Amino acid sequence: MNVKIESSRIIKPFYEGTPPSTNTHISFNIFDNITYDALMALIYAYRPPTPPTSTIEMGLRKTLAVYREWAGRIGQDENGNRAVFLNDEGVRFIEASVDATLDEVLPLKPSPSLLKLHPGMKDVVELIQVQVTRFTCGSVVVGFTGHHMIADGHAASNFFVAWGQACRGVEITPLPLHDRAIFHTRNPPLIEFNHVGAEFMSKSVNKKEFIKLENTEKNIIVHKVHFTLEFLGKLKANASFMNGKTKTYSTFESLVAHLWRVITKSRELDGSQNTQIRISVDGRRRVVPRVADEFFGNLVLWAFPTSKVRDLVNEPLHYATKIIHDAITKVDDKYFKSFIDFANHEVNEDLIPTADMKKDTLCPNLEVDSWLRFPFYDLDFGTGCPFVFMPSYYPTEGMMFLVPSFIGDGSIDAFIPLYHDNLPTFKKICYSLDLKAK
């Protein structure tokens, strides 16, 4: 796929009235500071008729006037802490073309070619970049990159809905809540959980780990798997039944448990090893009093379900599902408030966040980024919703993405990065409910 860049420019917020001051800033809170210090990239594809690029651009400019953080720059506040400066310096907007129809390059596979459909993510100061790529058939692909420290998945999806509203000429609603300084330490602080090893780690531990990972051979393939609604139903029923008793688990818990087992068996790990999954937990509905869904920023901690390899692959699916369910349940109001107290009082210069996008491999562990509950498909520029929504190409072994299938029937697409040598086994067993039989 030969992508030709037609233009690249900076665009700035469009204000209906008097522009606000550009001399203000919003300091990052403790949740912003522990998330991934990296850009994330998404791909949207639309069939004709598609809106003119000018509509997409003006809609983005109007949305940036409401979500000003994206048009700013990350720097340090008066106390030396990281902040986003609302200076309206703008975002990068790229127009590109492909001398082919979209059908000629479909399906859009999780491969290096996807990187051509969105702006680069290294040495970038803009917090948002957008690339609008047009095909000869009239189809368009919109590639988006956004800095994770500005917004988590929940907040970013609200932004996309607003962008679509602005393009369609309707009022942006609901409006975002920009106050990031709403998380206060209790008096006295009460640290009830161990946050070193979960949200934080020692610099010395990270240095040793990074050296080991840098020497890992890069032979990773991102494999896309489609799970039908019928299969997910069987998986959920299987996970929820144990010893004649039924305990209903969610589709998400059941699928992640299944993938954890299948990937672990495919890796051929030593049975005595521990393996764990990093699972994002949105705090908006867990913190008491509840934080509004419109909160714009980061409000995520993680659950870390852990098991011995031999137990994970030999026990029934219910075993892994219960471990996942229990770990997620424990990341509750008490845990969030314990973290707030710890992060505000106990963090020193030796501690750094465990969230890291620089790793080549997570083996023997996994990470799952679920976009199943976010309205990413609602980005309608005025001519309809996308027929493809997917993450870009992330060849980090063990870092999974779960996305609602474009079919819209409740089925799920999973993007699974694996080592080439482990892929044949994974393909053989990924739809099996009985790993012992394989």
C-alpha positions in Angstrom: 0.0 0.0 0.0 1.6 3.2 -1.2 0.4 6.1 0.9 1.1 9.6 -0.5 1.2 12.5 2.0 -0.6 15.5 0.4 -0.3 18.0 3.2 0.7 18.2 6.9 -0.2 21.2 9.0 -1.0 22.4 12.5 -4.7 23.3 13.2 -5.9 25.1 16.3 -9.2 25.2 18.3 -12.1 27.2 16.8 -13.9 29.4 19.3 -17.4 30.7 18.6 -16.8 33.7 20.9 -13.9 35.3 22.7 -11.0 32.8 23.0 -10.0 31.9 26.6 -6.6 32.6 28.1 -3.7 30.6 26.8 -1.6 31.1 30.0 -3.3 28.5 32.1 -2.4 24.9 32.8 -3.9 21.8 34.4 -1.6 19.8 36.6 -1.7 16.0 36.2 -3.2 14.0 39.0 -1.8 10.8 40.4 -3.8 8.7 37.9 -2.4 10.6 35.0 1.2 10.2 36.3 1.0 6.4 36.6 -0.5 5.7 33.2 1.4 5.1 29.9 3.6 7.9 28.9 3.0 7.2 25.2 0.8 7.9 22.2 -1.9 5.4 21.3 -3.0 5.0 17.7 -6.5 4.0 16.4 -7.7 3.2 12.9 -11.2 4.1 11.5 -12.5 3.2 8.0 -15.5 4.6 6.3 -17.3 3.6 3.1 -18.7 6.3 0.7 -20.4 8.6 0.8 -17.9 10.2 3.1 -17.7 13.8 4.3 -15.2 16.3 2.8 -12.0 16.6 4.7 -12.9 20.2 5.5 -15.9 18.9 7.6 -13.7 16.5 9.5 -11.1 19.3 10.1 -13.6 21.9 11.3 -15.4 19.5 13.5 -12.0 18.6 15.1 -11.2 22.3 15.6 -14.6 22.9 17.3 -14.1 19.9 19.5 -10.7 21.1 20.6 -12.3 24.3 21.8 -14.2 22.1 24.3 -11.4 19.5 25.0 -8.6 22.1 25.2 -6.1 19.7 26.8 -5.6 17.9 23.4 -4.5 21.2 21.7 -2.0 22.0 24.4 1.5 20.8 25.3 2.9 18.7 28.2 5.4 20.5 30.5 6.2 21.2 34.1 4.1 23.4 36.4 5.5 25.9 39.0 6.2 23.0 41.4 8.1 20.9 38.9 5.2 18.5 38.3 3.9 17.4 34.9 1.0 19.4 33.6 -0.8 20.1 30.3 -0.5 23.7 29.3 -3.7 25.1 27.6 -1.7 27.2 25.1 -3.8 26.2 22.0 -0.6 25.4 20.1 -2.7 22.9 18.2 -2.7 19.4 16.7 -1.2 18.0 13.6 -3.6 17.3 10.7 -2.4 15.3 7.7 -4.1 14.7 4.4 -3.0 11.6 2.4 -4.1 9.5 -0.6 -3.8 5.9 -1.9 -3.9 5.2 -5.6 -6.1 2.1 -5.1 -9.5 1.2 -3.8 -10.0 0.3 -0.2 -11.2 -3.1 -1.2 -7.8 -3.7 -2.8 -6.0 -3.4 0.6 -8.7 -5.0 2.7 -8.8 -6.6 5.2 -6.8 -4.2 7.3 -4.6 -6.6 9.1 -2.6 -5.8 12.3 0.7 -5.5 10.4 3.4 -2.9 9.8 1.4 -1.5 6.8 -1.1 0.0 9.3 1.6 2.4 10.5 1.2 4.2 7.1 -2.4 5.1 7.9 -1.7 7.2 10.9 1.0 9.8 11.9 4.2 8.6 13.5 4.4 8.3 17.3 8.1 9.1 18.1 9.5 12.5 18.9 6.1 14.1 18.8 5.1 17.2 20.7 1.4 17.4 19.5 -0.9 15.5 21.9 -3.3 14.6 19.0 -2.4 13.8 15.4 -5.0 13.0 12.7 -4.4 11.5 9.2 -7.2 11.5 6.7 -6.3 9.0 3.9 -8.6 8.9 0.8 -8.9 6.0 -1.6 -9.9 6.1 -5.2 -13.3 4.4 -4.5 -14.3 7.3 -2.2 -13.6 5.4 1.0 -11.6 7.2 3.8 -9.4 5.9 6.6 -9.0 8.2 9.6 -5.9 7.4 11.7 -5.7 9.0 15.1 -2.9 9.2 17.7 -3.5 10.6 21.1 -1.4 10.9 24.3 -2.5 8.5 27.0 -1.6 10.9 29.8 -4.3 13.3 28.6 -7.1 10.7 28.6 -7.9 7.1 29.3 -10.1 5.0 27.0 -13.3 6.1 28.7 -12.5 9.8 28.3 -11.1 9.4 24.8 -14.3 7.7 23.6 -16.3 10.7 24.9 -14.1 12.9 22.8 -14.7 10.9 19.7 -18.5 11.1 20.2 -18.1 14.9 20.6 -16.0 15.1 17.5 -18.8 13.4 15.5 -21.4 15.7 17.0 -19.4 18.8 16.0 -19.0 17.5 12.4 -22.8 16.9 12.2 -23.5 20.5 13.4 -25.2 19.4 16.7 -24.5 20.6 20.2 -21.6 18.8 22.0 -23.1 17.0 24.9 -22.4 16.0 27.5 -19.6 18.5 28.2 -16.4 17.2 29.8 -15.5 17.8 33.4 -11.9 19.1 33.4 -11.1 19.3 37.1 -8.4 16.7 37.7 -7.7 17.8 41.3 -10.8 16.0 42.8 -8.9 13.1 44.4 -8.0 14.1 48.0 -6.0 12.3 50.6 -7.9 11.2 53.7 -7.0 12.6 57.1 -5.3 10.6 58.4 -4.1 8.6 55.3 -5.0 4.9 55.4 -2.8 2.7 53.2 -4.4 -0.7 53.3 -2.8 -2.4 50.2 0.6 -2.9 48.8 1.0 -0.5 45.8 4.7 -1.3 45.2 4.7 -4.1 42.6 1.2 -3.1 41.4 1.2 0.6 40.3 4.8 1.3 41.2 8.1 -0.4 41.0 11.7 0.3 41.9 13.9 1.9 39.2 16.6 -0.7 39.8 14.1 -3.6 39.2 12.9 -1.9 36.0 16.5 -1.4 34.7 17.3 -5.1 35.1 14.0 -6.1 33.4 14.5 -3.7 30.5 18.0 -4.9 29.7 16.6 -8.5 29.6 13.8 -7.5 27.3 16.0 -5.5 24.9 17.9 -8.6 24.2 14.8 -10.5 23.3 14.6 -11.5 19.6 11.8 -9.6 17.8 9.9 -12.3 16.0 6.3 -11.3 16.9 3.2 -11.6 14.8 -0.1 -9.9 15.8 -2.8 -12.4 15.2 -6.5 -11.4 14.9 -9.1 -13.8 16.2 -12.9 -13.5 15.8 -15.1 -14.9 18.5 -18.7 -15.3 17.5 -21.6 -14.6 19.8 -22.4 -18.3 19.8 -18.9 -19.3 20.9 -18.8 -16.6 23.6 -22.1 -18.0 24.9 -20.6 -21.5 25.2 -17.5 -20.0 26.8 -19.5 -18.1 29.4 -21.6 -21.2 30.2 -18.5 -23.3 30.5 -16.8 -20.8 32.8 -19.8 -20.4 35.0 -20.3 -24.1 35.8 -18.2 -26.0 38.4 -18.9 -29.1 40.5 -22.6 -29.0 39.8 -22.9 -25.3 40.8 -23.4 -22.2 38.7 -21.9 -18.8 39.3 -22.4 -16.5 36.4 -19.3 -14.6 35.2 -19.2 -11.9 32.5 -18.4 -12.4 28.9 -15.2 -10.4 29.4 -14.0 -12.4 32.4 -14.8 -15.7 30.6 -13.0 -14.7 27.3 -9.9 -13.3 29.1 -9.7 -16.4 31.2 -9.9 -18.5 28.0 -7.2 -16.5 26.2 -5.0 -16.5 29.3 -5.1 -20.3 29.3 -4.7 -20.7 25.6 -1.8 -18.3 25.3 0.0 -19.8 28.3 -0.3 -23.3 26.9 1.0 -22.0 23.5 4.0 -20.5 25.1 5.1 -23.9 26.5 6.1 -22.4 29.9 7.4 -24.3 32.8 4.6 -25.5 35.0 6.1 -24.0 38.2 6.2 -20.5 36.8 3.8 -17.8 37.8 1.8 -16.0 35.2 -0.4 -12.9 35.6 -2.6 -10.6 33.6 -2.7 -6.8 33.9 -6.4 -5.7 33.6 -7.5 -2.1 33.5 -10.2 -1.2 36.0 -12.1 2.1 35.5 -12.6 3.9 38.8 -15.5 6.1 37.7 -18.1 3.7 39.0 -16.0 2.3 41.9 -14.9 5.4 43.8 -17.5 6.6 46.4 -19.0 9.1 45.8 -19.1 8.1 42.2 -17.1 10.1 39.6 -19.1 11.3 36.7 -18.7 9.5 33.3 -17.8 13.0 31.8 -14.6 13.2 33.9 -11.8 13.9 31.4 -8.5 12.5 32.3 -7.2 9.2 33.6 -9.0 7.2 36.4 -7.7 3.7 35.9 -5.9 1.2 38.2 -5.2 -2.4 37.5 -6.1 -5.9 38.7 -3.4 -8.5 38.6 -4.9 -12.1 38.6 -2.0 -14.6 39.1 -1.7 -18.4 38.8 0.8 -21.1 38.5 1.1 -22.2 34.9 0.3 -25.8 35.7 -2.9 -24.9 37.6 -4.0 -22.5 34.9 -3.8 -25.0 32.0 -4.8 -28.1 33.9 -7.8 -26.8 35.9 -11.1 -26.1 34.2 -11.9 -22.7 32.7 -13.9 -21.9 35.9 -10.6 -21.8 37.8 -9.1 -19.0 35.7 -12.3 -17.1 35.5 -12.8 -17.0 39.2 -9.2 -15.8 39.7 -9.9 -12.9 37.3 -13.3 -12.1 38.8 -11.9 -12.0 42.3 -8.9 -9.8 41.4 -11.1 -7.3 39.6 -13.6 -7.2 42.4 -10.8 -6.3 44.9 -10.0 -3.1 43.0 -12.8 -1.3 44.8 -13.4 2.0 46.5 -11.1 1.0 49.4 -8.3 0.1 47.0 -8.6 3.3 45.0 -8.5 5.4 48.2 -5.6 3.5 49.5 -3.8 4.2 46.3 -4.6 7.9 46.5 -3.2 8.1 50.0 -0.1 6.1 49.0 0.6 8.1 45.9 0.4 11.4 47.7 2.5 10.5 50.7 4.8 7.5 50.1 6.1 7.8 46.5 9.8 8.7 46.4 12.3 9.2 43.6 13.2 5.5 43.5 9.6 4.5 42.5 8.4 4.7 38.9 5.1 3.5 37.3 4.8 -0.1 36.2 2.8 0.9 33.1 5.4 0.8 30.3 4.9 0.7 26.5 8.6 0.1 25.8 8.7 -3.6 26.4 9.1 -6.1 23.6 7.5 -9.0 25.5 5.4 -9.6 28.5 6.0 -13.3 28.7 5.1 -15.1 31.0 2.6 -12.4 31.7 -0.2 -10.8 29.7 -2.0 -7.5 29.5 -5.5 -6.9 28.1 -6.8 -3.6 26.9 -10.6 -3.9 26.6 -12.5 -1.4 24.4 -15.7 -3.4 24.6 -17.8 -0.9 26.6 -16.6 2.3 25.0 -18.6 3.9 22.1 -15.7 4.1 19.7 -18.0 3.1 16.8 -20.1 6.3 17.4 -17.6 8.5 15.6 -20.0 9.6 12.9 -18.7 12.5 10.8 -22.2 13.0 9.2 -22.4 10.1 6.7 -22.6 7.2 9.1 -20.5 5.2 11.5 -17.2 3.4 10.6 -17.3 -0.1 9.3 -13.9 -0.8 10.7 -12.5 0.3 14.1 -9.2 -1.3 15.4 -6.0 -0.6 17.2 -2.9 0.1 15.2 0.0 -2.4 15.0 1.4 -3.0 18.5 4.0 -5.9 18.3 4.4 -6.3 22.0 4.2 -10.0 22.8 1.3 -10.7 25.2 -0.4 -7.2 25.0 -3.9 -8.0 23.8 -6.7 -5.7 22.6 -10.4 -6.7 22.7 -12.7 -4.7 20.3 -16.4 -5.1 19.5 -16.7 -6.7 16.0 -17.9 -4.3 13.3 -20.7 -6.9 12.6 -22.5 -5.3 15.6 -24.0 -8.6 16.9 -22.0 -8.8 20.1 -19.1 -10.8 18.7 -15.6 -9.8 19.6 -12.3 -9.4 17.8 -9.1 -10.1 19.7 -5.7 -8.8 18.6 -3.1 -11.2 20.0 0.7 -10.6 19.6 2.6 -13.9 19.8 6.0 -15.2 18.9 6.0 -16.9 15.5 6.9 -20.3 17.0 3.9 -20.2 19.4 1.4 -19.2 16.8 0.7 -22.7 15.3 -0.3 -24.1 18.7 -2.4 -21.0 19.5 -4.3 -21.4 16.2 -4.9 -25.1 16.9 -6.4 -24.6 20.4 -7.9 -21.1 20.4 -11.4 -22.3 19.9 -11.1 -25.3 22.2 -13.0 -25.5 25.5 -11.0 -28.5 26.6 -7.2 -27.9 26.6 -6.5 -31.3 28.1 -7.8 -32.9 25.0 -5.3 -31.1 22.8 
